[in-house]
């Protein structure tokens, strides 16, 4: 069983011998009680019994307490702590459950199965509701002493950012500028400097909006983003 817990969507897939036999999704209500209901509902939709799953692999938003398997202090959902491992063991009591940050799981997947499989040093950046990252260094996952060394979305990239604080309360974080949750706010900040002509067509509107979006994504990293890719 594969489970993807994002800030916006929760997905569950039934996998046998490397083949996805079923895939369902529901919105993440953002609370522990609500997530428990969603996970149970998805399992029912996939017609999966409590004792039928050999193992459960979970890719989840963070930050995570990897020792306990909890989501702790995620800025993009309501509950401060979600006891994810407890919810899953209650749902699948006979199954082995493995939990990782979603971007970390994606990075490891690319390392094992992607177009650059086996590349000893690689990075994976995800831009969705928030901004996340996962890194493989020397063929090993980079986790850090607390298991959250990969949280690049909360790096300070612009100390003078005028668009407001990150969901975690920090100032100038990459996620506060480029995370999907904050793109409308960032667009407003960048549009203040627009001095071009009045827009007379949808085509020109699209070009301007794409230019603003591109600046949202790349401005925090400056020249670095064009110099390094993973």
C-alpha positions as CSV (number, residue, x, y, z in Angstrom):
1,X,0.0,0.0,0.0
2,X,1.3,3.5,-0.9
3,X,0.0,6.6,0.9
4,X,0.7,10.2,-0.1
5,X,-0.3,12.8,2.5
6,X,0.0,16.3,1.1
7,X,-1.3,19.5,2.5
8,X,-4.1,19.6,0.0
9,X,-4.7,16.0,-1.0
10,X,-4.4,12.5,0.5
11,X,-3.9,9.7,-2.0
12,X,-3.8,5.9,-1.4
13,X,-2.8,3.3,-3.9
14,X,-3.0,-0.5,-3.8
15,X,0.2,-1.9,-5.3
16,X,1.0,-5.6,-6.2
17,X,4.2,-6.7,-7.7
18,X,5.1,-3.1,-8.7
19,X,1.7,-2.6,-10.5
20,X,-0.8,0.0,-9.2
21,X,-4.1,-1.8,-9.1
22,X,-6.2,1.0,-7.6
23,X,-5.7,4.7,-6.8
24,X,-8.1,7.0,-4.8
25,X,-7.8,10.5,-3.3
26,X,-9.6,12.8,-1.0
27,X,-8.9,16.3,0.3
28,X,-6.8,16.6,3.5
29,X,-9.0,18.1,6.2
30,X,-5.9,19.2,8.1
31,X,-6.7,17.6,11.4
32,X,-5.8,14.3,13.0
33,X,-9.4,13.3,13.4
34,X,-10.2,14.3,9.9
35,X,-7.2,12.5,8.4
36,X,-8.2,9.3,10.3
37,X,-11.6,9.4,8.6
38,X,-10.0,10.1,5.2
39,X,-7.5,7.2,5.4
40,X,-10.3,4.8,6.5
41,X,-12.5,6.0,3.7
42,X,-9.8,5.5,1.1
43,X,-9.0,2.0,2.3
44,X,-12.7,1.1,2.1
45,X,-12.9,2.5,-1.5
46,X,-9.9,0.3,-2.4
47,X,-11.7,-2.7,-0.8
48,X,-8.6,-3.4,1.4
49,X,-9.1,-5.4,4.6
50,X,-7.2,-4.8,7.8
51,X,-5.1,-8.0,7.4
52,X,-4.6,-7.9,3.7
53,X,-1.7,-5.4,3.4
54,X,1.9,-6.6,3.8
55,X,3.5,-3.2,4.1
56,X,2.5,0.4,4.0
57,X,4.9,3.1,2.5
58,X,3.9,6.7,3.4
59,X,5.2,9.9,1.8
60,X,4.0,12.8,4.0
61,X,4.3,16.5,4.5
62,X,6.6,17.6,7.2
63,X,8.3,18.4,9.4
64,X,8.3,14.9,10.8
65,X,9.4,13.3,14.1
66,X,10.9,10.2,12.5
67,X,11.4,8.5,15.8
68,X,7.6,8.5,16.5
69,X,6.3,8.8,13.0
70,X,4.4,12.0,13.7
71,X,3.8,15.1,11.7
72,X,4.9,18.0,13.9
73,X,4.3,21.7,13.3
74,X,3.4,21.6,9.6
75,X,2.6,25.2,8.6
76,X,0.1,24.1,5.9
77,X,-2.4,22.1,8.0
78,X,-4.5,22.9,11.1
79,X,-3.3,20.3,13.7
80,X,0.1,21.0,15.3
81,X,0.7,17.2,15.8
82,X,-0.7,14.3,13.8
83,X,0.2,10.9,15.2
84,X,0.4,9.4,11.7
85,X,2.0,6.1,12.7
86,X,-0.7,5.6,15.2
87,X,-3.5,6.2,12.7
88,X,-1.9,3.8,10.2
89,X,-1.2,1.0,12.6
90,X,-4.8,1.3,13.8
91,X,-6.0,0.9,10.2
92,X,-3.4,-1.7,9.2
93,X,-2.5,-3.5,12.5
94,X,-0.6,-6.4,10.9
95,X,1.3,-4.3,8.4
96,X,4.8,-2.9,8.5
97,X,4.6,0.9,8.2
98,X,7.4,3.1,6.8
99,X,7.1,6.9,6.9
100,X,9.2,9.5,5.1
101,X,8.9,13.1,4.1
102,X,7.2,13.3,0.7
103,X,10.1,15.1,-1.1
104,X,12.6,12.8,0.5
105,X,10.6,9.8,-0.7
106,X,10.5,11.3,-4.2
107,X,14.3,11.9,-4.2
108,X,14.9,8.3,-3.1
109,X,12.5,7.1,-5.8
110,X,14.4,9.1,-8.5
111,X,17.7,7.6,-7.1
112,X,16.4,4.1,-7.4
113,X,14.1,4.2,-10.4
114,X,14.3,7.6,-12.2
115,X,16.1,8.6,-15.4
116,X,19.2,9.3,-13.3
117,X,19.0,6.2,-11.2
118,X,22.2,5.5,-9.4
119,X,23.4,9.1,-9.5
120,X,25.3,9.3,-6.2
121,X,24.5,13.0,-5.5
122,X,21.1,14.4,-6.5
123,X,18.5,16.8,-5.3
124,X,14.7,16.9,-5.7
125,X,12.7,20.1,-5.3
126,X,8.9,20.0,-5.1
127,X,6.7,23.1,-5.4
128,X,3.1,22.4,-4.5
129,X,1.2,23.9,-1.6
130,X,4.6,24.5,0.0
131,X,8.2,24.1,-1.1
132,X,10.1,20.9,-0.2
133,X,13.3,19.1,-1.0
134,X,15.0,15.8,-0.7
135,X,18.7,15.0,-1.2
136,X,20.9,12.0,-1.8
137,X,24.5,12.5,-1.0
138,X,27.0,9.8,-1.7
139,X,24.2,7.3,-2.3
140,X,22.6,8.0,1.1
141,X,19.6,10.1,2.0
142,X,20.5,13.4,3.7
143,X,18.3,13.6,6.8
144,X,20.3,15.3,9.6
145,X,20.2,14.6,13.3
146,X,16.5,15.4,13.6
147,X,15.4,14.1,10.3
148,X,14.5,17.4,8.7
149,X,17.8,18.6,7.2
150,X,16.1,18.7,3.7
151,X,13.5,21.4,4.6
152,X,14.7,23.9,2.0
153,X,11.3,25.6,1.9
154,X,12.2,27.2,5.2
155,X,15.6,28.6,4.2
156,X,15.8,32.4,4.4
157,X,16.3,33.5,0.8
158,X,15.2,37.1,1.0
159,X,15.5,38.9,4.4
160,X,13.9,42.0,3.0
161,X,10.9,40.2,1.5
162,X,7.8,42.5,1.6
163,X,5.1,39.9,1.0
164,X,4.5,38.8,4.5
165,X,5.5,35.9,6.7
166,X,5.7,32.2,6.0
167,X,3.0,29.9,7.3
168,X,5.5,28.8,10.0
169,X,6.0,32.4,11.1
170,X,9.4,32.9,9.6
171,X,10.5,35.9,7.5
172,X,11.8,35.6,3.9
173,X,11.5,31.8,3.6
174,X,11.5,30.3,0.1
175,X,8.1,28.8,0.7
176,X,6.6,32.1,1.7
177,X,7.6,33.4,-1.8
178,X,7.3,30.4,-4.1
179,X,4.9,28.0,-2.3
180,X,1.6,27.5,-4.1
181,X,-0.3,28.8,-1.1
182,X,1.5,32.2,-1.4
183,X,1.8,32.6,-5.2
184,X,-1.2,35.1,-5.3
185,X,0.4,37.2,-2.6
186,X,3.8,37.1,-4.3
187,X,2.3,38.0,-7.6
188,X,0.7,41.1,-6.0
189,X,4.1,42.2,-4.6
190,X,6.0,41.7,-7.9
191,X,3.2,43.4,-9.9
192,X,3.7,46.6,-7.9
193,X,6.7,47.2,-10.0
194,X,4.9,46.7,-13.3
195,X,5.3,49.8,-15.5
196,X,4.4,48.4,-18.9
197,X,1.5,49.2,-21.2
198,X,-2.1,48.4,-20.4
199,X,-2.9,44.9,-21.5
200,X,-5.0,44.7,-24.6
201,X,-5.2,41.0,-25.2
202,X,-5.3,37.6,-23.4
203,X,-2.1,36.7,-25.1
204,X,-0.2,39.6,-23.6
205,X,-1.9,39.0,-20.3
206,X,-0.6,35.4,-20.3
207,X,2.9,36.6,-21.1
208,X,2.9,39.1,-18.3
209,X,1.5,36.6,-15.8
210,X,4.0,33.9,-16.8
211,X,6.8,36.4,-16.3
212,X,5.6,37.2,-12.8
213,X,5.2,33.5,-12.0
214,X,8.7,32.8,-13.2
215,X,10.1,35.6,-11.0
216,X,8.2,34.1,-8.1
217,X,10.0,30.8,-8.5
218,X,13.5,31.9,-9.5
219,X,13.9,35.3,-7.8
220,X,14.8,33.9,-4.3
221,X,17.7,31.9,-5.7
222,X,19.1,34.6,-8.0
223,X,21.9,33.5,-10.2
224,X,22.3,30.2,-8.3
225,X,19.2,28.5,-9.8
226,X,20.5,29.0,-13.4
227,X,24.0,27.8,-12.5
228,X,23.1,24.5,-10.7
229,X,20.6,21.8,-11.5
230,X,20.2,18.4,-10.0
